[in-house]
């Protein structure tokens, strides 16, 4: 084998090790990025869902205020009810959008239908309070039942989301550790192989050169 081919072989070997380390590093980075994005999305979903629970409570308070208020004050409370109802729907929709798990998304879809029913019952009750007070009492019990069912569902879903967040965080830490370990192993193997191969290739190049140069020495 000529010196040129030996040098080319050494270069290719070095490039192969660099490529292997780069591929391992890229895999590690993408893995960590994916898990970090999942944890962040789950955290945002939890935050939106918690806010949905808050707005759900506020809508019930708005209904109570509509009962007790009159005139312009009642209209203001009706406006508050409409606004909080919109925010409740919005937070549930955002929670569903942020989740990637199909089971959780299906649960949020069912919860969204419950929200629509609850908001509709609230609007109907508020309208009855403002225009047909005699019909309001009959609508109050179904409204409160819808509220309790929705609130219970929100609390149960929040527990599931928090458990999922802990699991996602644990998986993220595990994958980050795995990626770091893979990088260290690959670097160690590359260093060891270069330590074994490079001296042999260098020796196979230098020994013939030394032998050739010795012939020209006086």
C-alpha positions in Angstrom: 0.0 0.0 0.0 1.3 3.4 -1.0 1.9 6.3 1.5 -0.9 8.2 -0.3 -3.4 5.5 0.3 -2.3 5.1 4.0 -2.8 8.9 4.5 -6.1 8.7 2.8 -7.1 5.8 5.0 -6.1 7.7 8.1 -8.1 10.7 7.0 -11.2 8.6 6.2 -11.0 6.9 9.6 -10.8 10.3 11.4 -13.7 11.6 9.4 -15.7 8.5 10.2 -15.2 9.0 13.9 -16.2 12.7 13.6 -19.3 11.7 11.7 -20.2 9.1 14.3 -19.8 11.6 17.1 -21.8 14.3 15.2 -24.6 11.8 14.5 -24.8 10.8 18.2 -24.7 14.5 19.2 -27.5 15.3 16.8 -29.6 12.4 18.0 -29.0 13.6 21.6 -30.0 17.2 20.9 -33.1 16.3 18.9 -34.2 13.9 21.6 -33.8 16.4 24.4 -35.5 19.1 22.3 -38.5 16.8 21.7 -38.9 15.9 25.3 -38.4 19.5 26.4 -41.1 20.7 24.0 -43.4 18.0 25.3 -42.9 19.1 28.9 -43.4 22.7 28.0 -46.6 21.9 26.1 -47.9 19.9 29.0 -47.1 22.7 31.4 -49.0 25.2 29.2 -52.0 22.8 29.0 -52.1 22.5 32.8 -52.0 26.3 33.2 -54.9 26.8 30.7 -56.9 24.0 32.4 -56.4 25.5 35.8 -57.6 28.9 34.4 -60.6 27.1 33.0 -61.5 25.9 36.5 -61.2 29.4 37.8 -63.5 30.8 35.1 -66.0 28.0 35.7 -66.2 29.2 39.3 -66.5 32.8 38.2 -69.5 31.9 35.9 -71.4 30.5 38.9 -70.6 33.6 40.9 -71.9 35.7 38.0 -75.2 33.8 38.0 -75.5 34.4 41.8 -74.8 38.1 41.2 -77.4 38.3 38.4 -80.0 36.9 40.9 -79.3 39.7 43.4 -78.6 42.7 41.1 -81.0 45.0 39.3 -81.0 47.5 36.5 -77.6 48.5 35.2 -75.8 46.4 37.8 -77.6 43.3 36.5 -76.6 44.1 32.9 -73.0 44.4 34.0 -73.2 41.0 35.7 -74.7 39.6 32.5 -71.8 41.0 30.6 -69.4 39.5 33.1 -71.1 36.1 32.7 -70.8 36.3 28.9 -67.1 37.2 29.1 -66.2 34.5 31.6 -68.1 31.9 29.6 -66.1 32.8 26.5 -62.9 32.5 28.5 -63.9 29.2 29.9 -64.5 27.8 26.4 -61.2 29.3 25.2 -59.1 27.8 27.9 -60.6 24.3 27.4 -60.0 24.6 23.6 -56.4 25.7 24.2 -55.8 22.8 26.6 -57.0 20.3 24.0 -54.8 21.9 21.3 -51.6 21.6 23.5 -52.1 17.9 24.3 -50.6 15.2 22.0 -52.0 12.2 23.9 -55.0 10.9 22.0 -56.8 9.7 25.2 -56.4 13.1 26.9 -57.5 14.9 23.8 -60.6 12.7 23.7 -61.3 13.5 27.3 -60.9 17.2 26.6 -63.3 16.9 23.7 -65.9 15.4 26.0 -65.2 18.2 28.5 -65.7 20.8 25.8 -69.1 19.4 25.1 -69.9 19.6 28.8 -68.8 23.2 28.8 -71.1 24.0 25.9 -74.0 22.5 27.7 -73.1 24.3 30.9 -72.7 27.6 29.3 -75.9 27.2 27.4 -77.7 26.4 30.7 -76.2 29.4 32.3 -77.2 31.7 29.5 -80.7 30.3 29.5 -80.9 30.8 33.3 -79.5 34.3 33.2 -82.1 35.2 30.5 -84.9 33.8 32.6 -83.7 35.8 35.6 -83.7 39.0 33.6 -86.9 38.5 31.6 -88.9 35.6 33.1 -88.1 35.4 36.8 -90.9 32.9 37.4 -89.1 30.3 35.1 -85.7 30.9 36.7 -86.2 28.7 39.8 -87.1 25.7 37.6 -83.9 26.1 35.6 -81.6 26.6 38.6 -81.4 22.9 39.7 -80.3 21.6 36.2 -77.8 24.5 36.0 -76.2 23.7 39.4 -76.0 20.0 38.4 -74.3 20.9 35.2 -71.9 23.0 37.1 -71.0 20.3 39.6 -70.5 17.7 36.9 -68.3 20.0 35.0 -66.3 21.1 38.0 -65.7 17.5 39.0 -64.6 16.6 35.5 -62.2 19.5 35.5 -60.7 18.5 38.8 -60.3 14.9 37.7 -58.7 16.0 34.4 -56.3 18.3 36.2 -55.1 15.4 38.4 -54.5 13.4 35.2 -52.6 16.2 33.6 -50.4 16.8 36.6 -49.6 13.1 36.7 -48.8 13.2 33.0 -46.6 16.2 33.5 -44.6 14.4 36.2 -44.2 11.4 33.9 -43.1 13.6 30.9 -40.6 15.3 33.1 -39.2 12.0 34.3 -39.0 10.7 30.8 -37.2 14.0 29.7 -34.6 13.6 32.4 -34.1 9.9 31.5 -33.7 10.7 27.8 -31.3 13.5 28.6 -29.2 11.2 30.7 -29.3 8.6 28.0 -28.2 11.1 25.3 -25.3 12.3 27.5 -24.2 8.7 28.2 -24.3 7.9 24.5 -22.2 10.9 23.7 -19.6 10.0 26.3 -19.5 6.4 25.1 -19.1 7.4 21.5 -16.3 9.9 22.4 -14.6 7.2 24.4 -14.8 4.6 21.7 -13.6 7.0 19.1 -10.6 8.0 21.2 -9.8 4.4 21.9 -10.0 3.3 18.3 -8.0 6.3 17.1 -5.4 5.5 19.8 -5.1 1.9 18.4 -5.4 2.6 14.7 -3.5 5.9 14.2 -0.1 4.7 15.6 -0.2 1.7 13.3 -0.9 3.8 10.3 1.7 6.4 11.2 4.2 3.6 11.9 3.5 2.0 8.6 4.2 5.3 6.9 7.2 6.5 8.9 9.1 3.1 8.9 9.5 2.9 5.2 10.5 6.6 5.1 13.1 6.0 7.8 14.4 3.0 5.9 14.6 4.9 2.7 16.4 7.9 4.3 18.9 5.6 6.0 20.1 4.4 2.6 21.2 8.0 1.7 23.1 8.6 4.9 26.9 8.5 4.6 
